[in-house]
Amino acid sequence: MIYLDYAATTPISEKALDVYMQTSKTYFGNAASLHDIGSYAQNLLEASREQLANLLNCNKHGIYFTSGGSESNILSITSLVNAYKKKGNHLITTKCEHASVYHLFQKLEREGFEVTYLPVDHHGLVHAEQVDKAIKEHTILAAIQHVNSEIGVVQPIEEIGEVLHKRGVLFHCDAVQSFGKLPINLEKMKIDSISISSHKIYGPKGVGAVYMNPKCKWAPQLPGTTHEHGFRPGTVNVPGIASFVTAAVEIIEHMESEKQRLTKLREELIDRLTNDFSGCMIVEGSPTNYLPNILGLRIIGMEGQYTLLECNRYGLAISTGSACAVGMQEPSRTMKAIGRTDEEAYSFIRLSFGKQTTKDDMIRIAEVFQEIVDKFFHSRSVYR
C-alpha cells in the first residue's frame, strides 16, 4: 500500500527508534528521583531540552515536554489565559484551527470569555490587518496555527506576530504541522507560546513540547505539580523525549532538500490530475503559500468518504481531512471557512507526502484516480 497520510502521523525513523530502545534500557529511571539512576535520566532530559531549544533558537527554560500536540495546545493556551484573565476576557482565533484549539475556545466561551473567530480568504489565509482590527482593549490572547493540516496553507505568522506584539496581545501558535518542514526561529518571531509534536516528524507517538516565553507568566493547571517545573503532571517520558529530539535533528538537517523534493512531486501530481480530469478535480488551498507535503483536493460530485474507501481498495492510504475529526458527521470547518458549500466540503480529501513518497507513487496515484473517476461517473450515467 502507498501511504499518503503523513500529516496524520509518520512512521518512526530508524535513528529515533534506536535511540528510544537504547534509552529505555539505560535511562529508565524517573528523572525526579534523587538517586543516581534518576540523575542519569534527568541529565538526558535536560540535554534533550537544550538540544530542542537550539533547534527552535529559543531559551531552554521555556521548553516543556508534553504528550503531544493536542495537550501542548490545551496546556499552553489555558495556562496563559488563566494567568492574564484579570487583564481581560477577549480571545482571537480562527475556525480553521486544529480541533484541540477550536473546541478549547468553545469551552472558554461557555466559561464567559469573548471569542472572535477571524475570517480567512478563499485560500484559507488570515491577513494581519484583520488581526489588528479584531483586537480590543480587553484582548489578552490570539491563537493562530502556522500551517493548516487539511489544505496546507501557511499563515503569515511573522506579520501577525508583529501586530500582536505591538498591541500587547499574547500569541500562541500551533506549529505541529510546520515544525521540521519550515524554519522556526523563536528569537525572531514574536510568538509567546508554540506547540510541536513528535509523531509528525518521524518520532514516537505520545511525545510533544511547548515553548513558553520565559518573560510571560503562566498559571499551572494543577497546583502542586512538580514535573516539568509544574507545567504538566506525570512521570516524564525521557526515552520518548530523547527519541523525539533525535527525529527533530534528523528532519531539520534535511528540511530544505526534502521541501524541494516534495514540491516537485506535488507539482507533478497536480499537473497530472488537473490535465487528465476535465475540470472535475479541484485543488484547495493557496497556490503560493503552502506546505508541499499536504495536498487538499475535491472531486466534483464525489463524496470524500467514497473516494477514501475506493483509494484504500486500490492500495492508496489517504484521508478526508484532519485525523482528529474522523468520525464526525459535520463538514470540514476549514472548507466551510473558505466558502465551500456543505456538498463541496463533504467531497474534500487530503493526500500528504513524506520520506517514502516517490515519483512512481505520483504516477500510480493518477492512475488510481482515473479508474475511480471513470467508474463513478460511468455508473451514474448507466443508472440515469
C-alpha positions as CSV (number, residue, x, y, z in Angstrom):
1,M,0.0,0.0,0.0
2,I,1.2,3.6,-0.8
3,Y,1.0,5.6,2.4
4,L,-0.3,9.2,1.8
5,D,-1.4,10.2,5.3
6,Y,1.9,11.7,6.7
7,A,0.0,14.8,8.0
8,A,-1.9,12.4,10.3
9,T,1.2,10.5,11.6
10,T,4.6,9.3,10.3
11,P,6.4,6.0,10.8
12,I,9.2,6.3,13.4
13,S,12.7,6.7,11.8
14,E,15.4,4.1,12.4
15,K,17.5,6.5,14.3
16,A,14.7,7.6,16.5
17,L,13.6,4.0,17.2
18,D,17.2,3.0,18.0
19,V,17.5,5.9,20.5
20,Y,14.2,5.0,22.1
21,M,15.2,1.4,22.6
22,Q,18.6,2.2,23.9
23,T,17.5,4.9,26.3
24,S,14.6,2.8,27.5
25,K,17.2,0.2,28.7
26,T,19.8,2.6,30.0
27,Y,17.9,5.7,31.2
28,F,14.8,4.1,32.6
29,G,14.9,6.0,35.9
30,N,12.4,8.6,37.0
31,A,14.0,12.0,36.2
32,A,12.6,13.3,39.5
33,S,14.2,10.6,41.7
34,L,17.3,11.7,43.7
35,H,19.4,8.6,43.3
36,D,22.0,8.2,40.5
37,I,19.7,6.3,38.2
38,G,17.2,9.2,38.4
39,S,20.0,11.7,37.9
40,Y,21.2,10.0,34.7
41,A,17.6,10.3,33.3
42,Q,17.4,13.9,34.5
43,N,20.7,14.7,32.7
44,L,19.5,13.2,29.5
45,L,16.2,15.1,29.8
46,E,18.0,18.4,30.2
47,A,20.4,17.7,27.4
48,S,17.3,17.0,25.2
49,R,15.7,20.2,26.3
50,E,18.8,22.2,25.4
51,Q,19.1,20.5,22.0
52,L,15.4,21.2,21.1
53,A,15.9,24.8,22.3
54,N,18.8,25.2,19.9
55,L,16.7,23.9,17.0
56,L,14.0,26.5,17.8
57,N,16.6,29.2,18.7
58,C,14.9,29.9,22.0
59,N,15.6,29.9,25.7
60,K,15.8,26.3,27.0
61,H,14.0,27.4,30.2
62,G,10.9,27.9,28.1
63,I,10.7,24.3,26.8
64,Y,8.3,21.9,28.5
65,F,7.7,18.4,27.3
66,T,4.2,17.0,26.9
67,S,2.3,14.0,25.5
68,G,1.8,15.6,22.0
69,G,0.3,18.4,20.0
70,S,-3.2,18.5,21.4
71,E,-2.1,18.6,25.1
72,S,0.5,21.2,24.1
73,N,-2.2,23.4,22.7
74,I,-4.5,23.0,25.6
75,L,-2.0,23.4,28.4
76,S,-0.2,26.4,26.8
77,I,-3.4,28.3,26.0
78,T,-5.2,27.7,29.3
79,S,-2.0,28.4,31.3
80,L,-1.7,31.8,29.6
81,V,-5.4,32.7,29.7
82,N,-5.7,31.9,33.4
83,A,-2.6,33.9,34.2
84,Y,-3.8,37.0,32.3
85,K,-7.6,36.8,32.8
86,K,-7.6,39.8,35.2
87,K,-6.4,41.9,32.2
88,G,-9.3,41.0,30.0
89,N,-11.5,38.2,28.6
90,H,-11.3,38.7,24.9
91,L,-9.6,36.0,22.7
92,I,-8.9,35.7,19.0
93,T,-8.6,32.6,16.8
94,T,-10.0,31.1,13.5
95,K,-12.4,28.4,12.6
96,C,-9.7,26.6,10.7
97,E,-7.7,25.7,13.8
98,H,-7.0,22.1,15.0
99,A,-9.8,20.5,16.9
100,S,-7.8,20.8,20.2
101,V,-7.7,24.6,19.8
102,Y,-11.2,25.1,18.3
103,H,-13.0,23.1,20.9
104,L,-11.0,24.7,23.7
105,F,-12.1,28.1,22.6
106,Q,-15.7,26.9,22.5
107,K,-15.2,25.8,26.1
108,L,-13.7,29.1,27.1
109,E,-16.7,30.8,25.5
110,R,-19.0,28.8,27.7
111,E,-16.9,29.9,30.7
112,G,-17.6,33.6,29.9
113,F,-14.7,34.5,27.6
114,E,-15.5,36.5,24.4
115,V,-14.0,34.9,21.3
116,T,-13.6,36.5,17.9
117,Y,-13.2,33.9,15.0
118,L,-11.2,35.6,12.3
119,P,-12.3,35.2,8.7
120,V,-10.0,33.7,6.1
121,D,-9.9,34.3,2.4
122,H,-10.8,31.7,-0.2
123,H,-7.3,30.3,0.0
124,G,-7.5,29.9,3.8
125,L,-5.2,32.8,4.6
126,V,-5.5,35.1,7.6
127,H,-4.4,38.6,7.0
128,A,-2.5,40.7,9.6
129,E,-4.8,43.7,9.0
130,Q,-7.8,41.5,10.1
131,V,-6.0,40.5,13.2
132,D,-5.2,44.2,14.0
133,K,-8.9,45.2,13.5
134,A,-10.1,42.4,15.8
135,I,-8.0,43.5,18.8
136,K,-10.0,45.2,21.6
137,E,-8.9,46.9,24.8
138,H,-9.6,43.7,26.7
139,T,-7.9,41.2,24.3
140,I,-5.4,39.0,26.0
141,L,-4.5,36.2,23.6
142,A,-4.7,35.1,20.0
143,A,-4.2,31.5,18.7
144,I,-3.4,31.1,15.0
145,Q,-1.9,28.0,13.5
146,H,1.2,28.1,11.4
147,V,0.1,25.5,8.8
148,N,-3.4,24.2,8.2
149,S,-3.4,20.4,8.4
150,E,-6.1,20.0,5.7
151,I,-5.1,22.3,2.9
152,G,-1.5,23.1,3.9
153,V,-1.9,26.9,3.7
154,V,1.0,28.7,5.5
155,Q,-0.1,31.7,7.6
156,P,2.0,34.9,7.7
157,I,3.0,34.2,11.2
158,E,5.8,36.8,11.5
159,E,3.5,39.6,10.3
160,I,0.7,38.5,12.6
161,G,3.2,38.2,15.5
162,E,4.4,41.8,14.9
163,V,0.8,43.1,15.1
164,L,0.0,41.2,18.3
165,H,3.3,42.2,19.9
166,K,2.8,45.9,19.2
167,R,-0.7,45.7,20.6
168,G,0.4,43.8,23.7
169,V,-1.6,40.6,22.9
170,L,-0.2,37.2,23.7
171,F,0.3,35.0,20.7
172,H,0.0,31.2,20.7
173,C,0.9,29.3,17.5
174,D,0.1,25.7,16.8
175,A,3.2,24.6,14.8
176,V,2.5,20.9,14.8
177,Q,2.3,20.6,11.0
178,S,5.2,23.1,10.3
179,F,7.9,22.0,12.7
180,G,10.6,20.2,10.8
181,K,9.2,21.3,7.5
182,L,9.5,25.1,7.7
183,P,12.1,27.3,9.5
184,I,11.1,28.4,13.0
185,N,13.3,30.9,14.8
186,L,11.6,31.9,18.0
187,E,14.3,34.6,18.7
188,K,13.0,36.5,15.6
189,M,9.3,35.5,15.7
190,K,7.1,37.4,18.1
191,I,5.5,34.2,19.5
192,D,4.7,33.7,23.2
193,S,3.9,30.0,23.0
194,I,4.2,27.3,20.4
195,S,3.2,23.7,20.3
196,I,5.0,20.9,18.4
197,S,4.6,17.1,18.2
198,S,6.9,14.1,17.8
199,H,4.9,11.7,15.7
200,K,4.5,14.3,12.8
201,I,8.3,14.2,12.3
202,Y,9.2,10.5,12.4
203,G,9.4,10.4,16.2
204,P,7.5,8.2,18.6
205,K,3.8,8.9,19.4
206,G,2.8,10.3,22.8
207,V,5.5,13.0,22.9
208,G,5.4,16.7,22.2
209,A,6.6,20.0,23.5
210,V,5.6,23.5,24.3
211,Y,7.7,26.7,24.2
212,M,6.5,29.3,26.6
213,N,8.3,32.7,26.5
214,P,10.0,32.9,30.0
215,K,9.0,36.6,30.0
216,C,5.4,35.6,30.1
217,K,3.7,34.4,33.3
218,W,1.5,31.3,33.2
219,A,-0.7,29.6,35.7
220,P,-0.2,25.9,36.5
221,Q,-3.3,23.9,35.5
222,L,-2.9,21.6,38.5
223,P,-1.5,23.2,41.6
224,G,1.2,21.2,43.3
225,T,2.5,19.6,40.1
226,T,6.3,19.2,40.3
227,H,7.2,17.6,36.9
228,E,8.3,19.9,34.1
229,H,8.5,22.8,36.6
230,G,4.8,22.5,37.4
231,F,3.7,22.8,33.7
232,R,2.5,19.2,33.4
233,P,1.9,16.4,35.9
234,G,3.1,12.8,35.4
235,T,6.4,11.0,35.2
236,V,8.4,12.4,32.3
237,N,8.9,10.1,29.3
238,V,12.6,10.5,29.0
239,P,13.2,7.8,26.3
240,G,10.4,9.2,24.2
241,I,11.8,12.7,24.5
242,A,15.3,11.7,23.5
243,S,13.8,9.9,20.5
244,F,11.7,12.9,19.6
245,V,14.7,15.3,19.7
246,T,16.7,12.8,17.6
247,A,13.9,12.8,15.0
248,A,13.8,16.6,15.1
249,V,17.6,16.9,14.5
250,E,17.3,14.4,11.6
251,I,14.4,16.1,9.8
252,I,15.7,19.6,10.2
253,E,19.1,18.6,8.8
254,H,17.4,17.6,5.6
255,M,14.5,20.1,5.7
256,E,15.3,22.2,2.7
257,S,16.2,19.4,0.3
258,E,13.1,17.5,1.3
259,K,11.0,20.5,0.8
260,Q,12.3,20.9,-2.7
261,R,11.8,17.2,-3.5
262,L,8.2,17.2,-2.3
263,T,7.4,20.4,-4.1
264,K,8.4,18.8,-7.4
265,L,6.4,15.7,-6.6
266,R,3.3,17.7,-5.6
267,E,3.5,19.9,-8.8
268,E,3.8,16.8,-11.0
269,L,0.8,15.2,-9.4
270,I,-1.3,18.4,-9.7
271,D,-0.3,18.6,-13.4
272,R,-1.4,15.0,-13.9
273,L,-4.7,15.4,-12.0
274,T,-5.7,18.8,-13.4
275,N,-4.8,17.9,-17.0
276,D,-6.4,14.5,-17.1
277,F,-9.7,15.0,-15.3
278,S,-11.6,17.6,-17.4
279,G,-12.1,20.1,-14.7
280,C,-13.7,17.8,-12.1
281,M,-10.6,17.8,-9.9
282,I,-10.2,20.9,-7.7
283,V,-7.0,21.8,-5.7
284,E,-7.8,23.5,-2.5
285,G,-5.6,26.0,-0.6
286,S,-3.2,28.7,-1.6
287,P,-1.3,28.4,-4.9
288,T,1.8,30.2,-3.4
289,N,1.7,29.9,0.5
290,Y,1.6,26.2,1.0
291,L,3.4,23.3,2.7
292,P,4.4,20.9,-0.1
293,N,3.7,17.7,1.7
294,I,0.0,18.5,2.0
295,L,-2.4,18.4,-1.0
296,G,-6.1,19.1,-0.4
297,L,-8.4,18.0,-3.3
298,R,-12.1,17.8,-4.3
299,I,-13.6,15.6,-7.0
300,I,-16.8,17.4,-8.0
301,G,-19.8,15.3,-7.3
302,M,-18.0,12.6,-5.4
303,E,-18.1,12.3,-1.6
304,G,-14.7,12.2,0.1
305,Q,-15.6,9.2,2.1
306,Y,-16.3,7.2,-1.1
307,T,-13.0,8.4,-2.6
308,L,-11.1,7.3,0.5
309,L,-12.7,3.8,0.5
310,E,-12.1,3.4,-3.2
311,C,-8.5,4.5,-2.8
312,N,-8.0,2.1,0.0
313,R,-9.3,-0.7,-2.2
314,Y,-6.7,0.2,-4.8
315,G,-3.9,0.4,-2.3
316,L,-3.7,4.1,-1.5
317,A,-4.0,5.3,2.1
318,I,-5.4,8.9,2.0
319,S,-7.7,10.8,4.4
320,T,-10.7,13.1,4.3
321,G,-9.0,15.7,6.5
322,S,-7.7,16.0,10.0
323,A,-7.4,12.7,11.8
324,C,-8.8,14.3,14.9
325,A,-12.1,15.0,13.1
326,V,-12.6,11.5,11.7
327,G,-16.0,10.0,12.6
328,M,-17.6,13.4,12.9
329,Q,-20.7,14.0,10.7
330,E,-20.1,17.8,10.3
331,P,-18.5,19.1,7.1
332,S,-14.9,20.3,7.4
333,R,-14.7,23.6,9.3
334,T,-11.8,24.7,7.0
335,M,-13.8,24.0,3.9
336,K,-16.7,26.0,5.2
337,A,-14.5,28.8,6.3
338,I,-13.0,29.2,2.8
339,G,-16.6,29.5,1.4
340,R,-17.4,26.0,0.3
341,T,-20.9,24.6,0.5
342,D,-21.7,21.5,2.6
343,E,-21.7,19.4,-0.5
344,E,-18.3,20.7,-1.6
345,A,-16.9,20.3,1.9
346,Y,-18.0,16.7,2.0
347,S,-16.2,15.9,-1.2
348,F,-12.8,17.0,0.3
349,I,-9.9,14.6,0.5
350,R,-6.3,15.1,1.6
351,L,-3.1,13.5,0.4
352,S,0.0,14.1,2.4
353,F,3.5,13.0,1.5
354,G,6.7,12.1,3.3
355,K,10.1,10.5,3.2
356,Q,9.0,7.3,1.4
357,T,6.9,9.1,-1.3
358,T,8.3,8.7,-4.8
359,K,7.7,9.8,-8.3
360,D,6.4,6.4,-9.1
361,D,3.8,6.9,-6.4
362,M,2.6,10.1,-8.2
363,I,2.1,8.0,-11.4
364,R,0.2,5.4,-9.6
365,I,-2.0,7.9,-7.8
366,A,-3.0,9.5,-11.1
367,E,-3.8,6.0,-12.5
368,V,-6.0,5.1,-9.5
369,F,-7.9,8.4,-9.5
370,Q,-8.5,7.9,-13.3
371,E,-10.0,4.5,-12.6
372,I,-12.1,5.7,-9.7
373,V,-13.5,8.7,-11.5
374,D,-14.2,6.7,-14.7
375,K,-16.1,4.0,-12.8
376,F,-18.0,6.5,-10.6
377,F,-19.3,8.7,-13.5
378,H,-19.9,5.7,-15.8
379,S,-22.1,4.1,-13.1
380,R,-24.0,7.4,-12.7
381,S,-24.7,7.6,-16.4
382,V,-25.8,4.0,-16.5
383,Y,-28.4,4.4,-13.7
384,R,-29.9,7.7,-15.1
